[in-house]
Amino acid sequence: MPSDVTEGKIARFSQSLTKLNEAPAYAKSRYQTDVYQEANRLLETDEGLEILFKYADKFDEAGVFQDGPWEDASKLQPPLVAGSLQAKGLPYVIEMMSNLRMLAIAEGKGKNSNVSQEMAMDFLNEVMALNLDLLFPQATEASRIEKKENAAEAQRLFQFISRYLSSSALSETLIHEIKRLTAQRPIMVKRTVSIIKMAKEMLKTHEDDSQREVLQQFVASIEGPSNLSHLYSQPNEYRKQLMNLSAEELQRESEILGRSMRQTGLCSPHHSVLARFLSRKSPEFLPALLQLSGKGKANFEEHAELVHQLIKVALFPSTCQSVYGLALLLERGVLSASPVIPGLRRLIELDIRPEVRNALFKSANEGEGLTANSILLAGVISVLGQPLGVGQGLNPTCQAARGISLWAQHAPGYLLEIIPRAARDGEIDMVFEGVSIYSKDLQGGLAPELHPELDPVSIVLVPHLDRIYSEMMTRVALRGEDGHRWVNPAFYGNWVQKGFSTVIEPITGNIADYPGFVRLFYATHHPEYNDEYELIYPNPVGIFITNVHGKMLGFHAVSIQRVAKCPKGNYRVYFYNPNNDGSQNWGQGIVSTVMGNGENFGESSLPFEEFTSRLYAFHYNPYEQGDSYAVERESVAKVKTLAKDSWGLEYKWISG
Amino acid sequence: MELDQLEMNQTLEESQPEGKTIPYLTALIGWSLPAIEACDKLKRPFVVVGPPDFKDYAEKHNITFVGWEFDRLNEGSDKLYKQLKVLGAEVAVPLYEECVEWAGALNARFRQEPRLFNRSLLLRDKGMMKRKAQIAGIKVGVFEEARDKDDVKRFLKRVNEALLKVDGDKYDPIHCKPLDKAGSVGHRAIDNPADIEALTETDFPLLMESHLDGQEFSCEVFVHKGQIQFLNITEYVKLGYSNFVPPSPSLESKRPVIRQAIEQLIEAFEIENGVIHPEYFIMPDGTLHFGEVAARVPGGHIFDLIERAYGFSAYEAQILCSDPNTTEEELRKFFPSEDEANGYAGCLMVHPHVNFIEELTIPDELEEHAFFEKHDMFTPPQGKVAERVGFGNHYGTIFFFGDDSAEMRRLLEYYEKYDFYL
């Protein structure tokens, strides 16, 4: 199609928009197609975008989006923009126009009763942040193979929009995004790293100094935080340079790298190189590199020989994230648990099965000469150091991730038992109600085809755990009660309490006595009503997942880590969410946060009431019940309203 | 309005005075946005009787709406009538094929002329329609109703016997169509006894008809009190694919003969108010063969083409003509003269020639042609092409407008073969 903008095209677009504008509200759909067609003819050039943008403040009023998914600008979601732009045909055209509308609102040109100028600006900033790969296209193999539909047009749109957005607002969004991700201290940092790499592009044109500094820090954290590491980005060159350093210089280098790592939870390949170097030549600086506290240092000194062995076997440039894992492992004092040391040693020489070895190799970079044992050991170090950094990736295996996280926290010996079972023997067995279940004999599970973007421990364990959990659930399926009551204690171990309450009546699927359910949860978990019993082990609970509009999407498994007052003095539930990204918007203003509300690294949190409103099942200690009658009626009512208006719409409520 | 509410209101309705009810609503039978818009533009208050699915939309936009399932045979037409009467409806305008007898039944009640309903049934049973035309001396093909495959075999054989075909000659086709479906829905041409086996139980009963030669065209006739108010002739380039308005000069020159035939049809079918959409075949010597006639909005975007060519809204015209109380003066003011077209307006309905769509291509020379007006095609998000039912579900339409009927025909023929969808 000839893509130049002609007077004719402009006139035709303008006419079609006028016609649409004049049409009565019920008949808009008759005239929308012509507008979309004429807009499509203009979308192909910058000039055309400019013309469309001139009209964009009139789109809403004319009814361009009426009666379609884009109608209410306040309900649009930035993560969905890229998908529509890559869809064929009509969704692409409407999405382009919708973004121009948003820009018009952000620029103060357009008025929308539901969306303020700031909201529109935030929306666009987030769209930009989520689509940096389109804004700054990279010539990667992946982008070559996955050639996207309409990529050029989408890129033109984003570049057009970015001209209007202040670059400081955009980098603000980016910085927030990176901070949010790093606050969760995930073991898998691929997404964080790719965002930081995008942010690096922004530095080229960016002026705001304070932001520049922050962004630069993040870039340095993965590319070399010190001058020396920055200068010598190749691991072998860096290693050579290290040999020339004096003791003071070496200490300084260790301090810089260590601080950067502890600040962001991110490592550069230099961290591994330096750790190996120090381990051999100057072990006295290792505590500086790991930035160990008194407790960590004591642990290090007690087990120095093993630590050197771990460094030698597991820390390589491509497994550099485990340097951070090692630091935290020492801080947690995991090595003091008696089964851990032999458990780790066993992994070094473990005879790993070929299919497991292949899976491990696939998860690491090629051409670095790593053994499968090194990859696995590095993974174990990370899991033991960052139990809350375990994620389920793109797999529906929240139960397995929750198990690995729980054992890494409270039963590292057990974890180190089942890893070799799976890696060497190709199976795991668990006893369920007196009967042994062998994963080898089972098929299926929730994720027969595991998505491979997982940490090494998950790669080894999840296929087995997933099948065993499914099998246990199958065995109790016909008991007329929620099977989690029996399966959770058997699967996760005796750390799970035997008391169990669920909100759904298993046979009828109705909601019965909801206030009773809420009161019991308060009486067993809320410090003001439960006689101040502390939660000792993470409590695996079931929650309803709802989208930003509060609509129910399904069930999810999380673990309550603790219930405590936040810095502002309100009670919050701090929980582990096996989703890789724990800050989520569940609608009705319920937004789980990962930082800023007293969360430890890796925890998500919600105010107690809001969390309760999404709960459908929990375990409790029947001997540690407080005063359920004391719970304020208003609290129960508030929780109930939140529940009824969201996931509750999908259920029949029979009493209470 | 709910039915129980209706029972309560019934006494209220009965106590109303004779004559015109206020506010004199037009009942649009069938859900059609252009018809709603037309009624609105005419400033005639209206109520829409449509499939219940449209209730929410109607409520959202404050459109008075009565949900009704037209394809369910029921004895409830009386309820519908009372419901509409309470609202103040006086005129029913049928918009789709399956609405025609409902509108007939309603108008029969509104005007207390029971035969209006029988007349509407005439338009809904193609066998009855043909027989009526034949009785009135209108030239039709040989036809019969079939109840099973044997009927079809016998008919195919006898028609071709009459055409003096001997063994080994290729048979002339016969046409089979359901008795009560719009236009070309369910139409098949059969020239081989083996094809008959493809018919299934659900295809029966059907109407069989000998093949008619000649150029096919349709008329859209706006009739008021039995008088032709405006006669539009639509030239078919390829049935179901392309047509244009007004027809090329050679067909236009036959207008007087065509008008005569229409008058004969109106008289035979006792048509009084509304729009009719008959189809004819015309032989080079000017002989007309009657195909069939409908009393609803025609397909093929013909109403849009009429508006483009003559500058009046055919939907408005239909509504005006459907109401016997519309005045002579109003009508004279509304319709232009039949020879005052602004140009030729044509359209092509695009059907993919492939089973799976990857891409949509619109050639530059189409977009740049002086006759090109617009099209409504986008690459469908999901590529699989739906099976065709009648000529209903085309994938898009291209509209042309220009001053030369020969060029119009050339464009429509050329692009009908073009692969827009790959």
Interface residues (C-beta under 8 A of the other chain):
Chain A: M1 P2 A23 P24 A25 Y26 A27 S29 R30 T33 D34 Y36 Q37 N40 D67 A87 K88 G89 L90 P91 V93
Chain B: L33 P34 I36 E37 D40 Y57 A58 H61 I63 L360 I362 D364 E367 E368 K374 H375 D376 F378 T379 P380 P381
